[in-house]
């Protein structure tokens, strides 16, 4: 009887770990999918360039200039990023 109880407890433990693993993987997949969604374009909105932002945000432009993000944005990309607001 004791051996059967031990096997039952072991089986329940394994089932619990399996359920937690599946739940964690499902949650991670949903978070990753939502993180990859692109913003909905606003009708009539056009890209105005970094210079338009720099007129009001001098301190941000100074910190952004030369940073790793600035160097990455300077490289051509296949997804057509325009300016710092796209990331």
URGIGI-V472248 format. One line per field, one symbol per residue. psi: psi as a letter, one per 20 degrees, with the letter a starting at -180 (. if undefined). burial: I if it has 16 or more other C-alpha atoms within 10 Angstrom, else O. A space follows every 10 residues. Layout:
BEGIN
psi: ???
burial: ???
END
This chain:
BEGIN
psi: ghgggghggg ghgggggggh gggghggggg ggghhipqqp qppiqqpirh hhhhhilghh gghhpirhhg hghhqpqijl qorhii.
burial: OOOOOOOOOO OOOOOOOOOO OOOOOOOOOO OOOOOOOOOO OOOOOOOOOO OOOOOOOOOO IOOOOOOOOO OOIOOOOOOO OIIOOOO
END
